[in-house]
């Protein structure tokens, strides 16, 4: 099934080569030029283009290796001053590089399926859910990014966790962090599970804290993680502060240009409503409606600083981490906590990108075949999360493409998971969902119709140009917050010994 599904998805990806591409296409072309044309001590200083290098060193080396192949397609794409260069050969190379790097993701799916017990659920349903993920296709093969290779490394690491190969799992996760540091969202779950079940062992006692095994295992894991980071950052040791300033640009503001559907989107919406209802004093600029990536102040509600977002993320991460620490050894509980770790950071993080929702959806795909509760949350979160990516593909010509991709994936997800869990369907409700959850998902149709038809018909595109984005972000935020809250409570209620693994 993996081979057949990979072939079919590759055909779709090839058809999308001429499709719309975002500014991320130019971002990665510029990074090819930077790494190919300059010595490494200049990579993180170069700013001829506004799209400066802001990924960790391993990804910079990935671009460097790609640049030698790029030179055989079109050497002009590797010139620093060729800003917004997009010849046919350049487009072909960059699109093909994403398609080929996706085979790391295919291998990750294969490793996950190998790590699970035999059965048609993991041999048929799971590969299709992972390989045909419409969010990945939209973000990587239309919008343009290299998320497939990242999630492939993540799946390899998770598969090793499922097999109790903890040192290799830590190695690949550390490698992933040095490819794209946003995956630090998932690090707390890795840290707690490895500490509890590799370093401390099965029995928690005072004696277990004084054993030679604890210190040896801890030193081994620390050595692996620090060793990977050393290999990554030592070539840049002379200008490490400059590298870190690129990786953590706190001046970009609380939210991205399009608000990711999280807690801060609801906070921003509340501030907008309050600014209309209440008489304003002092700062009266509705700076967040401009769609700009910059620092800003809220009009009525308190302005949020980076420290507040980190504090909230930490506070809301602690309960599920403590729960995982005291639960019996079960890799599926690790996966559930991994989803919550990603979702909590997504909910309260600083300058969260809407694409980060895939960090929860993809691991949740794996456990959706385990129990109805996991499947239920997956169906809601994947539907809302994938819909929230629609604004990234804003050209009108892409409406049919993105709707078709999402409908095909979502229809298969509901159908296959219903067949697995054989849940009773309530009248007017979607499979595995109750009537209220179903009505909420039906409401996405109304949001879509307003955004694409009614807003223009009412003549509001000039007066309120960002209203469709605000509506999409706010409505999707309600669904993401609901999934986070319900899944969090369900996880805290679980008894470690009684949790099923499949």
DRENGUVO-891015 format. One record per residue (C-alpha): residue in one letter; x, y, z. Coordinates in steps of 0.02 Angstrom, whole numbers, padded with zeros to 5 digits, always signed. Each point is the difference from the previous one (the first is absolute). Layout:
BEGIN
aXYZ ...
END
This chain:
BEGIN
x+00000+00000+00000 x+00145+00118+00037 x+00072-00022-00176 x-00167+00024-00087 x-00048+00151+00104 x+00172+00078-00024 x-00014-00021-00188 x-00172+00081-00006 x+00050+00147+00112 x+00158+00027-00105 x-00110+00015-00154 x-00103+00134+00087 x+00157+00092+00055 x+00069-00001-00177 x-00162+00075-00063 x+00020+00141+00126 x+00173+00054-00064 x-00071+00150-00099 x-00117+00050+00142 x+00004+00160+00103 x+00150+00017+00115 x+00020+00116+00148 x+00145+00113+00050 x+00074-00155+00085 x+00054-00054-00174 x+00112+00154-00011 x+00055-00027+00181 x+00071-00170-00041 x+00075+00057-00166 x+00090+00137+00095 x+00063-00125+00128 x+00069-00106-00142 x+00093+00154-00062 x+00065+00046+00174 x+00068-00172+00042 x+00074-00027-00173 x+00079+00171-00025 x+00065+00048+00172 x+00117-00074+00130 x-00090-00071+00152 x+00051+00145+00112 x-00108+00113-00111 x-00156-00107-00013 x-00089+00073+00151 x+00056+00179-00037 x-00053+00012-00183 x-00148+00117-00025 x+00000+00052-00184 x-00176-00071-00003 x-00128+00025+00137 x-00015-00190+00008 x+00150-00031+00111 x+00055-00173+00057 x-00093-00038+00163 x+00000-00191+00012 x+00126-00102+00103 x+00167-00055-00075 x-00050-00174-00057 x-00133+00073-00114 x+00127+00126-00064 x+00113-00147-00046 x-00149-00084-00083 x-00022+00155-00109 x+00188+00000-00033 x-00007-00179-00066 x-00153+00039-00106 x+00090+00149-00077 x+00123-00113-00092 x-00143-00089-00086 x-00085+00169-00030 x+00155+00059-00094 x-00031-00134-00131 x-00175+00066-00030 x+00030+00188-00003 x+00154+00084+00075 x-00087+00168+00000 x-00113-00053+00144 x+00157-00005+00109 x+00042+00184-00023 x-00034+00104+00156 x-00058+00152-00097 x-00126-00099-00104 x-00143+00043+00117 x-00168-00079-00047 x+00084-00102-00136 x-00117-00137-00060 x+00049-00074-00167 x-00088-00157-00059 x+00152-00105+00045 x+00008+00079+00173 x-00183-00040+00031 x+00024-00177-00063 x+00153-00029+00110 x-00076+00069+00159 x-00164-00093-00023 x+00090-00163-00037 x+00115+00023+00150 x-00153+00005+00114 x-00077-00153-00084 x+00160-00102+00014 x+00035+00053+00180 x-00174-00064+00042 x+00067-00176-00016 x+00073+00026+00173 x-00181+00021+00056 x-00049-00158-00093 x+00139-00093+00089 x-00061+00072+00166 x-00175-00065-00036 x+00073-00171-00041 x+00096-00002+00165 x-00156+00048+00099 x-00101-00140-00080 x+00138-00125+00037 x+00000+00051+00183 x-00186-00034+00024 x-00087-00169+00021 x-00055-00087-00159 x-00172+00037-00068 x-00093+00087-00139 x-00014+00159+00104 x+00186+00033-00009 x+00027-00084-00170 x-00137+00095-00093 x-00084+00140+00096 x+00150+00078+00086 x+00113+00014-00154 x-00140+00084-00097 x-00037+00122+00142 x+00184+00047+00014 x+00052+00002-00182 x-00152+00092-00067 x-00005+00132+00137 x-00075+00147-00095 x+00081+00127+00116 x+00174-00059-00049 x-00045+00000-00184 x-00070+00177+00008 x+00143+00072+00102 x+00145-00087-00087 x-00055-00025-00179 x-00104+00156-00030 x+00049+00129+00130 x+00180-00069-00003 x+00102-00064+00146 x+00101-00152+00052 x-00108-00067+00141 x-00008-00177-00069 x+00182-00039+00038 x-00021+00073+00176 x-00153-00105+00040 x+00089-00150-00074 x+00140+00020+00128 x-00131+00024+00137 x-00089-00161-00050 x+00166-00094+00000 x+00033+00063+00176 x-00177-00047+00057 x+00017-00174-00075 x+00158-00025+00102 x-00092+00056+00156 x-00135-00129-00038 x+00136-00133-00008 x+00086+00060+00161 x+00157+00046-00098 x+00016+00157+00105 x+00177+00055-00042 x-00032-00004-00187 x-00166+00088+00027 x+00089+00138+00096 x+00131+00014-00136 x-00126+00026-00140 x-00104+00121+00101 x+00156+00102+00040 x+00043-00006-00185 x-00175+00064-00040 x+00017+00145+00121 x+00157+00052-00093 x-00095-00006-00163 x-00148+00106+00060 x-00007+00062+00178 x-00189+00018+00005 x-00006-00185+00047 x+00057+00052+00173 x-00189+00008+00027 x+00008-00189+00015 x+00156-00010+00108 x-00086-00005+00172 x-00088-00164-00040 x+00163-00078-00060 x+00092+00061+00155 x-00127-00067+00125 x-00026-00169-00083 x+00187-00031-00021 x+00037+00057+00177 x-00134-00112+00074 x+00018-00157-00104 x+00182+00001-00055 x+00095+00092+00135 x-00102-00044+00156 x-00068-00168-00054 x-00166-00081+00042 x+00003+00018+00189 x-00010+00171+00082 x+00086+00001+00168 x+00137+00087+00097 x+00118-00140-00047 x-00034+00027-00185 x+00068+00177+00018 x+00167-00065+00064 x+00038-00137-00124 x+00148-00004-00117 x-00120-00039-00144 x-00091+00166+00023 x+00158+00103-00015 x+00070-00105-00142 x-00159+00008-00104 x-00021+00186+00034 x+00179+00035-00053 x-00025-00104-00157 x-00156+00097-00052 x+00080+00167+00044 x+00154-00048-00099 x-00104-00044-00153 x-00101+00161+00003 x+00147+00113+00040 x+00108-00091-00128 x-00127+00031-00139 x-00014+00184+00050 x+00189+00017+00007 x+00020-00069-00177 x-00136+00120-00056 x+00057+00161+00083 x+00190-00016+00023 x+00038+00059-00179 x-00093+00160+00047 x+00073+00018+00175 x+00089+00164-00041 x-00166+00087-00033 x-00123-00104+00100 x-00097+00152+00068 x-00036+00053-00180 x-00064-00174-00043 x-00112-00003+00154 x-00068+00174-00039 x-00056-00066-00169 x-00079-00156+00075 x-00098+00094+00134 x-00059+00166-00074 x-00115+00061+00139 x-00030+00166-00089 x-00114-00087-00124 x-00149+00021+00115 x-00126-00107+00091 x-00089-00067-00155 x+00043-00036-00179 x-00076+00105-00139 x-00146-00122-00007 x-00044-00043+00178 x+00027-00183+00035 x-00162-00068+00075 x+00052-00007+00183 x-00033+00088+00166 x+00081+00162-00060 x-00115+00009-00151 x-00148+00002+00120 x+00092+00127+00109 x+00031+00112-00150 x-00181-00016-00055 x-00059+00048+00174 x+00114+00152-00007 x-00072+00050-00168 x-00178-00016+00062 x+00042+00097+00158 x+00083+00137-00101 x-00162+00024-00098 x-00116-00007+00150 x+00103+00096+00127 x+00066+00179-00017 x+00187-00012-00026 x+00132+00100+00089 x+00184+00009-00039 x+00045-00125-00137 x-00143-00002-00125 x+00088-00086-00143 x-00073-00166-00050 x+00172-00057-00054 x-00045-00183-00008 x-00119+00016-00145 x+00134+00049-00123 x+00066-00175-00023 x+00178+00055+00035 x+00131-00102+00091 x+00061+00123+00131 x-00012+00054+00181 x-00166+00078+00049 x-00105+00054+00147 x-00177-00056+00038 x-00129+00136+00005 x-00095-00047+00158 x+00066-00163+00073 x+00177-00008+00073 x+00138-00018-00128 x+00081-00171+00007 x+00189-00018+00021 x+00101-00155-00051 x+00025-00045+00183 x-00187-00013+00026 x-00019-00125-00143 x+00144-00106+00065 x-00071+00005+00176 x-00173-00055-00055 x+00072-00138-00108 x+00101-00064+00148 x-00147+00010+00122 x-00118-00094-00115 x+00132-00130-00045 x+00037-00053+00179 x-00159-00100+00039 x+00011-00115-00152 x+00188-00022+00025 x-00026-00051+00181 x-00136-00119-00055 x+00115-00079-00129 x+00139-00016+00129 x-00108-00103+00118 x-00088-00106-00132 x+00051-00178-00038 x+00114-00028-00148 x-00105+00013-00157 x+00066+00082-00159 x-00177+00049-00051 x-00011+00105+00158 x+00161+00081-00056 x-00082+00038-00167 x-00153+00074+00084 x+00110+00111+00106 x+00102+00045-00154 x-00159+00063-00083 x-00044+00101+00155 x+00175+00071+00010 x-00010+00060-00179 x-00177+00066+00021 x+00040+00093+00162 x+00147+00088-00081 x-00109+00037-00151 x-00135+00071+00113 x+00108+00120+00100 x+00165+00019-00095 x+00077+00159-00068 x-00019+00037-00186 x-00076-00170-00039 x-00017-00045-00183 x-00164-00078-00055 x+00098-00144-00080 x+00057-00058+00174 x-00171-00082+00026 x+00070-00146-00101 x+00114-00039+00148 x-00155-00058+00093 x-00098-00071-00147 x+00136-00118-00065 x+00040-00087+00167 x-00186-00006+00037 x-00025-00093-00165 x+00101-00145+00071 x-00107-00022+00155 x-00164+00035-00088 x-00005-00186-00042 x+00019-00047+00185 x-00157+00057+00090 x-00161+00093-00045 x+00045+00148+00111 x+00163+00025-00095 x-00089-00019-00167 x-00133+00127+00051 x+00128+00133+00044 x+00098-00038-00159 x-00153+00023-00110 x-00044+00168+00077 x+00177+00068+00011 x+00052-00057-00173 x-00156+00073-00080 x+00016+00168+00088 x+00190+00004-00012 x+00004-00037-00185 x-00137+00126-00035 x+00099+00131+00096 x+00137-00018-00131 x-00115+00057-00141 x+00050+00185+00014 x+00178-00049-00045 x-00066-00047-00173 x-00093+00161-00033 x-00008+00008-00192 x-00176-00031-00063 x+00066-00128-00125 x+00048-00113+00146 x-00173-00009+00080 x-00048-00160-00090 x+00170-00081+00031 x+00007+00031+00187 x-00183-00046+00027 x+00021-00162-00099 x+00159-00048+00095 x-00082+00030+00167 x-00165-00086-00044 x+00088-00156-00062 x+00110-00014+00154 x-00136+00042+00124 x-00127-00118-00079 x+00123-00144+00006 x+00047+00041+00180 x-00181-00003+00059 x-00041-00156-00100 x+00152-00104+00048 x+00000+00046+00185 x-00185-00036+00012 x+00033-00173-00074 x+00139-00029+00127 x-00094+00054+00155 x-00178-00048-00055 x-00079+00143+00097 x-00187+00029-00005 x-00047+00151-00107 x-00123+00123+00075 x-00125+00078-00119 x+00072+00155-00086 x+00168-00032+00083 x+00163-00047-00085 x+00080-00169+00040 x+00080-00006+00175 x-00058+00179+00038 x-00146+00063+00100 x-00129+00118-00073 x+00081+00159+00067 x+00171-00045-00066 x-00078-00042-00167 x-00094+00165-00008 x+00162+00092+00033 x+00086-00088-00145 x-00151+00033-00112 x+00025+00183+00045 x+00165+00000-00095 x-00106-00003-00157 x-00081+00164+00051 x+00170+00077+00036 x+00062-00056-00170 x-00152+00070-00091 x+00015+00167+00089 x+00186+00014-00037 x-00014-00045-00184 x-00172+00067-00048 x-00095+00107+00124 x+00141+00116+00051 x+00022+00061-00178 x-00187+00000-00033 x-00025+00117+00148 x+00134+00117-00067 x+00107-00011+00157 x+00166-00046-00082 x+00058+00182+00005 x-00072+00055+00167 x+00039-00160+00096 x+00130-00094-00103 x+00063-00108+00143 x-00171-00053+00067 x+00001-00169-00090 x+00170-00041+00075 x-00058+00054+00172 x-00157-00105-00016 x+00096-00154-00058 x+00132+00017+00136 x-00127+00030+00138 x-00119-00139-00051 x+00141-00126-00020 x+00073+00057+00168 x-00159-00057+00086 x+00023-00175-00070 x+00185-00011+00040 x-00028+00063+00179 x-00141-00128+00020 x+00110-00144-00061 x+00143+00054+00113 x-00111+00014+00153 x-00097-00161-00027 x+00153-00104-00044 x+00095+00073+00147 x-00139-00046+00123 x-00017-00173-00076 x+00187-00029+00020 x+00000+00057+00181 x-00145-00118+00040 x+00087-00153-00071 x+00068-00138+00110 x+00172-00047-00059 x-00021-00187+00023 x-00166-00004-00093 x+00047+00099-00153 x-00002-00106-00157 x+00147+00001-00119 x-00103-00046-00153 
END
